[in-house]
């Protein structure tokens, strides 16, 4: 796996290698300091980091602005629609009770000993179309309810569920991190999706149910210590801790009758968001179909790319329906009928629910787009090429290099999305002559690194701490350890696949 790169256009800066490297370091440091220490919004941090990068690299201001806007627009165009459609699908599933129905049905059919495995599967299914923060605020009240109803330790069911959400968020399209990395590296969606699922399954087994046994010994907490089902963590919104605004989309759960959260049965669970208009829960099959349909369409496209000749009519149809934006659009349209109308919502209420999913992800779309602008200036100035040339001579595996860069940015900023976007931009020149399988593996290596050791500068850290009623040290011994295990194990499987293909 070697990489020799050729820039299509001359760099915008004529500065020497040392100055360009200094520009990259100062630009990234500016992003880190502004986000972590000065508490700037990541969008402003990325913009100002780009200004510092361009100034130190001696890029003419008008060229830097043009480069940044170009990168911002292209990234928003390729990723923004996916983020919007994914948010709409996730919100409709929450408001209709489809997500609850999946949880209730599976939990009712499994025993106490297999419950951690069931929770891992539930989280993986629900995590396919949902952003991590949305998945957390939907799943955690349900995790607490399950733990109380069954008497199982909170960590035994919570760690597998959190692992499922985190792994899907970091490794599998159509989540914004992997999709953005695919766009930056010009990787093949089909290979990335197939390899991502192959890596995700064993990683989830190790970092989920198996790891949960040890975490339960380190952090022995019970459901009574957690935030009551349907309640908001202390302090209301966690936005003050750096959380994404989508965390405010928490969906409460209540139960019919007088049993409350402890006395009700799973079958009685209904969405508490009465304003959404849901009067009954949709069927389990309808909810599952709505969630997995986009992924199935993308998988079918991937199979077509591997088995059908290019240019055939069947291949063209599969390429179209398996395009991520089309697949998600199909999923949303099916969900409007399968879970929206099936839950008793009328057309106006369904449209209101779909629209309500968008404001919370506007910030994410802008952050990702600004990361694309930062990446483009980094590349156009010549910095990325210098880093690529240095990396080529370092004799470090491209996959390991991508992982290490993402780890560094993740530790500094606390944002998996910022880590993925920035790291993918830095290693992009290394991928020009890699074949399709190894480009896909590079996406996964970067995604794995972006999940490494979540700590106090990460919104997810505070979400888990508050909802589970943990101390900071307990959160580190549970959540942070789990994220680190996911990152390292996923990288090992990526390297293993890279040695085989």
LOSE-489604 format. One record per residue (C-alpha): x, y, z; residue in one letter. Coordinates in Angstrom, 2 decimals. Last residue first. Layout:
<nodes>
((X, Y, Z), A)
...
</nodes>
This chain:
<nodes>
((-7.56, -7.97, 0.71), X)
((-6.11, -10.01, 3.58), X)
((-3.64, -7.68, 5.30), X)
((-6.09, -4.79, 5.05), X)
((-8.80, -6.94, 6.65), X)
((-6.52, -7.51, 9.62), X)
((-5.57, -3.85, 9.79), X)
((-9.25, -2.85, 9.89), X)
((-9.87, -5.52, 12.55), X)
((-7.08, -4.10, 14.70), X)
((-8.35, -0.55, 14.15), X)
((-11.83, -1.56, 15.33), X)
((-10.36, -3.12, 18.48), X)
((-8.39, 0.04, 19.30), X)
((-11.24, 2.51, 18.79), X)
((-13.93, 0.38, 20.42), X)
((-11.71, -0.30, 23.44), X)
((-11.06, 3.43, 23.81), X)
((-14.78, 4.24, 23.64), X)
((-15.54, 1.61, 26.29), X)
((-12.85, 2.95, 28.61), X)
((-14.28, 6.46, 28.30), X)
((-17.85, 5.25, 29.02), X)
((-17.07, 3.03, 32.00), X)
((-14.00, 3.97, 34.01), X)
((-14.16, 7.58, 32.75), X)
((-17.84, 7.86, 33.65), X)
((-17.12, 6.47, 37.12), X)
((-14.41, 9.11, 37.58), X)
((-16.75, 11.92, 36.53), X)
((-19.44, 10.64, 38.90), X)
((-22.36, 8.72, 37.50), X)
((-26.13, 9.36, 37.50), X)
((-26.70, 7.35, 34.32), X)
((-28.34, 10.26, 32.47), X)
((-25.87, 12.83, 33.75), X)
((-22.64, 10.93, 33.12), X)
((-23.76, 9.53, 29.76), X)
((-24.77, 12.94, 28.40), X)
((-21.65, 14.50, 29.89), X)
((-19.29, 12.14, 28.10), X)
((-21.29, 12.40, 24.87), X)
((-20.70, 16.14, 24.78), X)
((-16.93, 15.62, 24.69), X)
((-14.47, 17.95, 26.42), X)
((-14.60, 15.94, 29.67), X)
((-13.45, 12.65, 28.14), X)
((-14.00, 10.39, 25.14), X)
((-11.11, 8.00, 24.79), X)
((-10.77, 7.16, 21.04), X)
((-13.83, 7.44, 18.80), X)
((-12.22, 9.54, 16.04), X)
((-9.46, 6.96, 15.69), X)
((-11.94, 4.35, 14.51), X)
((-13.38, 6.73, 11.93), X)
((-9.91, 7.44, 10.56), X)
((-9.22, 3.72, 10.29), X)
((-12.64, 3.17, 8.72), X)
((-12.03, 5.75, 6.00), X)
((-8.58, 4.22, 5.41), X)
((-10.27, 0.82, 5.06), X)
((-12.45, 2.20, 2.28), X)
((-9.35, 3.53, 0.51), X)
((-7.79, 0.10, 1.00), X)
((-10.67, -1.67, -0.75), X)
((-10.81, 0.84, -3.62), X)
((-7.13, 0.75, -4.53), X)
((-4.70, 3.29, -3.12), X)
((-3.15, 5.65, -5.68), X)
((-4.77, 8.89, -4.53), X)
((-5.09, 7.95, -0.87), X)
((-2.09, 9.66, 0.65), X)
((-3.28, 13.07, -0.54), X)
((-6.44, 12.67, 1.61), X)
((-4.47, 12.07, 4.83), X)
((-4.88, 15.63, 6.15), X)
((-8.46, 16.08, 4.95), X)
((-9.53, 12.77, 6.46), X)
((-7.95, 13.78, 9.77), X)
((-9.84, 17.08, 9.83), X)
((-13.25, 15.62, 8.97), X)
((-12.90, 12.59, 11.23), X)
((-11.62, 14.55, 14.23), X)
((-14.24, 17.28, 13.80), X)
((-16.96, 14.61, 13.67), X)
((-15.60, 12.70, 16.67), X)
((-15.55, 15.91, 18.70), X)
((-13.64, 16.03, 21.98), X)
((-11.33, 18.72, 20.58), X)
((-7.88, 17.63, 21.78), X)
((-8.40, 13.92, 22.33), X)
((-10.33, 13.62, 19.04), X)
((-7.65, 15.58, 17.15), X)
((-4.89, 13.30, 18.39), X)
((-6.89, 10.14, 17.80), X)
((-7.77, 11.21, 14.24), X)
((-4.09, 11.73, 13.43), X)
((-3.20, 8.36, 14.93), X)
((-5.90, 6.51, 12.99), X)
((-4.90, 8.05, 9.67), X)
((-1.26, 7.12, 10.34), X)
((-2.20, 3.57, 11.30), X)
((-4.07, 3.12, 8.01), X)
((-1.30, 4.72, 5.99), X)
((1.15, 2.31, 7.57), X)
((4.17, 4.14, 8.92), X)
((7.36, 4.04, 6.84), X)
((8.04, 7.69, 7.69), X)
((8.90, 8.60, 4.12), X)
((5.33, 8.51, 2.93), X)
((4.27, 10.44, 6.01), X)
((6.60, 13.30, 5.15), X)
((5.31, 13.39, 1.57), X)
((1.70, 13.35, 2.80), X)
((2.39, 16.10, 5.31), X)
((3.94, 18.26, 2.58), X)
((1.01, 17.52, 0.27), X)
((-1.51, 18.44, 2.95), X)
((0.24, 21.75, 3.57), X)
((0.24, 22.78, -0.08), X)
((-2.10, 25.73, 0.36), X)
((-4.80, 23.92, -1.61), X)
((-4.88, 20.96, 0.77), X)
((-5.17, 22.81, 4.06), X)
((-7.48, 25.33, 2.42), X)
((-9.69, 22.44, 1.30), X)
((-9.63, 20.76, 4.71), X)
((-10.66, 23.95, 6.49), X)
((-13.56, 24.38, 4.05), X)
((-14.63, 20.78, 4.56), X)
((-14.50, 21.27, 8.31), X)
((-16.73, 24.28, 7.79), X)
((-19.22, 22.01, 6.01), X)
((-19.12, 19.47, 8.84), X)
((-19.66, 22.19, 11.42), X)
((-22.49, 23.70, 9.37), X)
((-24.27, 20.38, 9.02), X)
((-23.87, 19.63, 12.72), X)
((-25.30, 23.01, 13.71), X)
((-28.33, 22.50, 11.47), X)
((-28.85, 19.10, 13.11), X)
((-31.20, 20.25, 15.87), X)
((-33.23, 22.46, 13.55), X)
((-34.02, 19.56, 11.16), X)
((-35.86, 16.92, 13.20), X)
((-38.82, 19.18, 13.86), X)
((-39.53, 19.30, 10.13), X)
((-40.13, 15.56, 9.96), X)
((-42.39, 15.70, 13.01), X)
((-44.39, 18.60, 11.60), X)
((-44.76, 16.75, 8.30), X)
((-46.08, 13.70, 10.12), X)
((-48.46, 15.87, 12.13), X)
((-49.82, 17.50, 8.98), X)
((-50.26, 14.15, 7.26), X)
((-52.18, 12.54, 10.11), X)
((-50.52, 10.60, 12.92), X)
((-52.35, 7.45, 14.01), X)
((-49.25, 5.31, 14.64), X)
((-49.67, 3.51, 11.31), X)
((-49.72, 6.86, 9.52), X)
((-46.24, 7.66, 10.77), X)
((-44.77, 4.19, 11.18), X)
((-45.23, 2.49, 7.80), X)
((-46.63, 5.48, 5.92), X)
((-44.15, 8.25, 6.68), X)
((-41.52, 5.56, 7.29), X)
((-41.68, 4.50, 3.64), X)
((-41.08, 8.07, 2.49), X)
((-38.22, 8.54, 4.97), X)
((-36.55, 5.27, 3.95), X)
((-36.88, 6.13, 0.26), X)
((-35.21, 9.47, 0.95), X)
((-32.47, 7.67, 2.87), X)
((-31.79, 5.38, -0.09), X)
((-31.88, 8.32, -2.52), X)
((-29.37, 10.32, -0.45), X)
((-27.13, 7.30, 0.06), X)
((-27.10, 6.24, -3.64), X)
((-28.43, 2.68, -3.53), X)
((-31.53, 3.49, -5.56), X)
((-29.40, 4.99, -8.34), X)
((-26.53, 2.50, -8.41), X)
((-29.04, -0.35, -8.28), X)
((-30.89, 1.02, -11.31), X)
((-27.64, 1.51, -13.24), X)
((-26.44, -1.99, -12.36), X)
((-29.68, -3.47, -13.64), X)
((-29.37, -1.55, -16.90), X)
((-25.80, -2.66, -17.46), X)
((-23.18, 0.08, -17.68), X)
((-20.59, -1.49, -15.40), X)
((-20.83, -5.26, -15.28), X)
((-22.57, -6.76, -12.28), X)
((-21.05, -8.67, -9.33), X)
((-19.04, -6.27, -7.15), X)
((-20.89, -3.07, -7.99), X)
((-24.20, -4.90, -7.71), X)
((-23.30, -6.14, -4.21), X)
((-22.55, -2.56, -3.16), X)
((-25.85, -1.36, -4.61), X)
((-27.67, -4.06, -2.69), X)
((-25.85, -2.94, 0.46), X)
((-26.95, 0.66, -0.10), X)
((-30.56, -0.45, -0.56), X)
((-30.35, -2.61, 2.58), X)
((-28.93, 0.34, 4.54), X)
((-31.81, 2.57, 3.49), X)
((-34.36, -0.17, 4.32), X)
((-32.98, -0.92, 7.78), X)
((-34.81, 1.72, 9.78), X)
((-38.19, 1.81, 8.05), X)
((-38.28, -1.97, 7.76), X)
((-37.61, -2.37, 11.48), X)
((-40.41, 0.04, 12.42), X)
((-42.88, -1.67, 10.10), X)
((-41.98, -5.12, 11.43), X)
((-42.38, -4.03, 15.06), X)
((-45.84, -2.66, 14.37), X)
((-46.68, 0.98, 14.93), X)
((-47.58, 2.17, 18.43), X)
((-50.89, 3.91, 18.97), X)
((-52.20, 7.48, 19.31), X)
((-49.24, 9.34, 17.80), X)
((-50.10, 13.02, 17.33), X)
((-46.66, 14.59, 17.74), X)
((-48.12, 16.77, 20.44), X)
((-48.44, 13.68, 22.56), X)
((-44.68, 13.45, 22.88), X)
((-44.95, 10.85, 25.62), X)
((-44.39, 8.05, 23.11), X)
((-46.07, 4.82, 24.11), X)
((-45.04, 1.93, 26.35), X)
((-47.86, -0.44, 27.20), X)
((-46.30, -3.44, 25.50), X)
((-43.26, -3.09, 27.68), X)
((-45.29, -3.40, 30.81), X)
((-46.05, -0.71, 33.33), X)
((-45.28, -0.92, 37.05), X)
((-41.88, 0.70, 37.26), X)
((-42.28, 3.66, 34.90), X)
((-45.73, 4.41, 36.20), X)
((-48.25, 1.67, 36.97), X)
((-51.28, 3.92, 36.96), X)
((-52.43, 3.39, 33.39), X)
((-50.42, 3.94, 30.26), X)
((-46.69, 4.23, 30.45), X)
((-44.36, 7.12, 29.90), X)
((-41.35, 7.73, 27.69), X)
((-39.70, 11.06, 27.03), X)
((-37.98, 11.80, 23.76), X)
((-34.90, 13.95, 24.04), X)
((-34.55, 16.43, 21.16), X)
((-32.47, 18.76, 23.30), X)
((-29.44, 16.62, 22.58), X)
((-29.66, 17.83, 18.99), X)
((-28.09, 21.05, 20.17), X)
((-24.75, 19.26, 20.41), X)
((-23.28, 19.08, 23.84), X)
((-20.54, 21.39, 24.97), X)
((-21.16, 21.23, 28.67), X)
((-23.56, 24.14, 28.54), X)
((-25.52, 22.28, 25.93), X)
((-26.41, 19.69, 28.47), X)
((-30.00, 20.81, 28.47), X)
((-31.75, 20.74, 31.81), X)
((-29.34, 21.30, 34.68), X)
((-29.80, 17.85, 36.03), X)
((-30.57, 15.40, 33.23), X)
((-34.04, 15.62, 31.65), X)
((-36.68, 13.21, 32.90), X)
((-38.61, 10.61, 30.89), X)
((-37.36, 7.69, 32.91), X)
((-35.85, 8.88, 36.17), X)
((-32.18, 9.91, 35.97), X)
((-29.99, 7.06, 37.15), X)
((-29.19, 5.86, 40.64), X)
((-32.33, 3.71, 40.81), X)
((-31.12, 1.93, 37.67), X)
((-28.20, 0.37, 39.47), X)
((-24.51, 1.13, 39.65), X)
((-21.53, -1.16, 40.12), X)
((-18.78, 0.73, 38.24), X)
((-15.63, -1.39, 38.16), X)
((-17.46, -4.73, 38.41), X)
((-20.11, -3.73, 35.85), X)
((-17.32, -2.46, 33.62), X)
((-15.86, -5.96, 33.57), X)
((-19.08, -7.67, 32.49), X)
((-19.85, -4.80, 30.08), X)
((-16.66, -5.55, 28.13), X)
((-18.15, -8.80, 26.86), X)
((-21.62, -7.39, 26.08), X)
((-20.36, -4.29, 24.23), X)
((-16.71, -3.61, 23.40), X)
((-16.03, -7.22, 22.35), X)
((-19.35, -8.02, 20.63), X)
((-19.58, -4.53, 19.14), X)
((-16.09, -4.80, 17.67), X)
((-16.99, -8.20, 16.23), X)
((-20.00, -6.69, 14.40), X)
((-18.61, -3.26, 13.48), X)
((-15.62, -4.47, 11.47), X)
((-17.71, -6.49, 9.01), X)
((-20.34, -3.72, 8.96), X)
((-17.71, -1.13, 8.07), X)
((-16.13, -3.43, 5.48), X)
((-19.47, -3.71, 3.68), X)
((-20.32, -0.01, 4.00), X)
((-16.85, 1.16, 3.04), X)
((-16.67, -1.21, 0.07), X)
((-20.02, -0.01, -1.21), X)
((-19.35, 3.67, -0.61), X)
((-16.12, 3.67, -2.60), X)
((-13.58, 6.17, -1.35), X)
((-13.01, 9.59, -2.86), X)
((-10.89, 10.44, 0.21), X)
((-12.77, 13.63, 1.07), X)
((-16.19, 12.25, 0.09), X)
((-15.70, 8.97, 1.94), X)
((-14.45, 10.89, 4.98), X)
((-17.59, 13.02, 4.89), X)
((-19.84, 9.96, 4.71), X)
((-17.92, 8.24, 7.53), X)
((-18.30, 11.26, 9.83), X)
((-21.83, 12.27, 8.80), X)
((-23.53, 8.93, 9.52), X)
((-24.86, 7.32, 6.33), X)
((-22.58, 5.35, 6.49), X)
((-21.01, 3.06, 9.11), X)
((-17.87, 3.54, 11.17), X)
((-18.12, 6.27, 13.79), X)
((-21.85, 6.54, 14.41), X)
((-22.45, 2.79, 14.08), X)
((-19.73, 2.11, 16.63), X)
((-21.02, 4.73, 19.06), X)
((-24.65, 3.60, 19.01), X)
((-23.83, -0.08, 19.46), X)
((-21.32, 0.69, 22.20), X)
((-23.88, 2.77, 24.08), X)
((-26.33, -0.15, 24.00), X)
((-23.73, -2.71, 25.08), X)
((-22.57, -0.38, 27.92), X)
((-26.08, 0.32, 29.22), X)
((-27.39, -3.23, 29.63), X)
((-24.69, -4.62, 31.91), X)
((-23.86, -1.12, 33.17), X)
((-27.33, -0.63, 34.65), X)
((-27.31, -3.89, 36.58), X)
((-30.26, -6.15, 35.74), X)
((-33.35, -5.96, 37.94), X)
((-35.60, -6.79, 34.99), X)
((-38.05, -3.89, 35.15), X)
((-35.56, -1.43, 36.55), X)
((-32.90, -2.28, 33.97), X)
((-35.42, -2.12, 31.13), X)
((-36.71, 1.29, 32.24), X)
((-33.16, 2.62, 32.60), X)
((-32.27, 1.39, 29.13), X)
((-35.47, 2.97, 27.76), X)
((-34.57, 6.31, 29.30), X)
((-31.08, 5.88, 27.77), X)
((-32.30, 4.94, 24.29), X)
((-33.95, 8.12, 23.02), X)
((-31.51, 10.60, 24.54), X)
((-28.58, 8.47, 23.47), X)
((-29.82, 7.85, 19.91), X)
((-30.35, 11.58, 19.38), X)
((-26.82, 12.26, 20.63), X)
((-25.35, 9.57, 18.37), X)
((-27.09, 10.65, 15.20), X)
((-29.84, 8.34, 14.03), X)
((-30.30, 6.26, 10.86), X)
((-28.34, 3.11, 11.78), X)
((-28.28, 3.72, 15.54), X)
((-31.72, 2.18, 16.06), X)
((-30.53, -1.15, 14.69), X)
((-27.17, -1.04, 16.47), X)
((-28.81, 0.06, 19.71), X)
((-31.31, -2.80, 19.57), X)
((-28.57, -5.32, 18.81), X)
((-26.46, -4.18, 21.75), X)
((-29.55, -4.24, 23.97), X)
((-30.28, -7.82, 22.87), X)
((-26.75, -8.90, 23.71), X)
((-27.02, -7.34, 27.16), X)
((-30.42, -9.07, 27.66), X)
((-29.11, -12.56, 26.95), X)
((-28.80, -13.51, 30.60), X)
((-32.17, -11.99, 31.58), X)
((-34.08, -13.75, 28.85), X)
((-35.16, -12.41, 25.49), X)
((-38.58, -12.02, 23.86), X)
((-39.98, -9.11, 25.86), X)
((-36.77, -7.15, 25.34), X)
((-37.02, -7.53, 21.57), X)
((-40.60, -6.30, 21.33), X)
((-40.16, -3.38, 23.72), X)
((-37.02, -2.05, 22.07), X)
((-38.43, -2.19, 18.55), X)
((-41.71, -0.64, 19.69), X)
((-39.88, 2.19, 21.42), X)
((-38.12, 3.15, 18.19), X)
((-41.41, 3.08, 16.29), X)
((-43.17, 5.26, 18.85), X)
((-44.35, 7.70, 16.20), X)
((-42.36, 10.60, 17.64), X)
((-39.10, 8.67, 17.84), X)
((-39.29, 7.05, 14.41), X)
((-40.29, 10.41, 12.93), X)
((-37.32, 12.10, 14.59), X)
((-34.85, 9.51, 13.31), X)
((-36.13, 9.69, 9.75), X)
((-35.97, 13.48, 9.70), X)
((-32.46, 13.49, 11.18), X)
((-31.24, 11.00, 8.58), X)
((-32.75, 13.08, 5.80), X)
((-31.03, 16.24, 7.02), X)
((-27.64, 14.59, 7.54), X)
((-27.77, 12.99, 4.11), X)
((-28.71, 16.28, 2.48), X)
((-25.79, 18.04, 4.18), X)
((-23.13, 15.52, 3.11), X)
((-22.46, 16.03, -0.60), X)
((-23.72, 19.60, -0.98), X)
((-22.38, 20.72, 2.37), X)
((-18.96, 19.34, 1.50), X)
((-18.92, 21.00, -1.91), X)
((-20.06, 24.33, -0.50), X)
((-17.60, 24.42, 2.40), X)
((-14.69, 23.37, 0.21), X)
((-15.44, 26.04, -2.36), X)
((-16.01, 28.65, 0.33), X)
((-12.66, 27.84, 1.94), X)
((-10.74, 27.91, -1.35), X)
((-12.28, 31.20, -2.41), X)
((-11.55, 32.74, 0.98), X)
((-7.96, 31.51, 0.93), X)
((-7.46, 32.83, -2.58), X)
((-8.82, 36.25, -1.61), X)
((-6.63, 36.34, 1.50), X)
((-3.40, 35.46, -0.35), X)
((-1.91, 32.30, 1.22), X)
((1.13, 33.13, 3.35), X)
((1.08, 29.76, 5.16), X)
((0.87, 31.61, 8.48), X)
((-2.10, 33.65, 7.27), X)
((-3.91, 30.71, 5.63), X)
((-3.66, 28.50, 8.71), X)
((-4.65, 31.35, 11.04), X)
((-7.73, 32.13, 8.96), X)
((-8.60, 28.43, 8.73), X)
((-8.45, 28.15, 12.51), X)
((-10.79, 31.14, 12.68), X)
((-13.34, 29.33, 10.50), X)
((-12.91, 26.01, 12.31), X)
((-13.31, 27.59, 15.74), X)
((-16.32, 29.60, 14.60), X)
((-18.09, 26.41, 13.48), X)
((-16.86, 24.51, 16.55), X)
((-18.72, 27.02, 18.82), X)
((-16.16, 28.79, 20.96), X)
((-15.59, 27.49, 24.48), X)
((-12.33, 29.49, 24.89), X)
((-10.48, 26.44, 26.23), X)
((-11.80, 23.48, 24.24), X)
((-13.23, 24.94, 21.02), X)
((-10.94, 27.97, 20.67), X)
((-7.85, 26.10, 21.82), X)
((-8.43, 23.11, 19.53), X)
((-9.24, 25.12, 16.42), X)
((-6.25, 27.37, 17.02), X)
((-4.01, 24.36, 17.55), X)
((-5.17, 22.94, 14.19), X)
((-4.23, 26.18, 12.43), X)
((-0.99, 26.52, 14.38), X)
((0.09, 23.00, 13.49), X)
((-0.88, 23.36, 9.84), X)
((0.85, 26.74, 9.51), X)
((3.98, 25.36, 11.18), X)
((4.01, 22.54, 8.64), X)
((3.66, 25.10, 5.86), X)
((6.47, 27.23, 7.25), X)
((8.77, 24.23, 7.50), X)
((7.95, 23.10, 3.98), X)
((8.71, 26.44, 2.39), X)
((6.14, 29.05, 1.45), X)
((5.00, 29.38, -2.18), X)
((1.34, 29.23, -1.21), X)
((-1.74, 28.58, -3.36), X)
((-0.44, 25.18, -4.37), X)
((-0.15, 24.37, -8.09), X)
((-3.16, 22.51, -9.52), X)
((-3.76, 18.78, -10.12), X)
((-1.57, 17.83, -7.22), X)
((0.31, 14.58, -7.70), X)
((0.45, 11.94, -5.03), X)
((2.52, 8.85, -4.46), X)
((0.93, 6.35, -2.11), X)
((2.08, 2.89, -1.22), X)
((0.00, 0.00, 0.00), X)
</nodes>
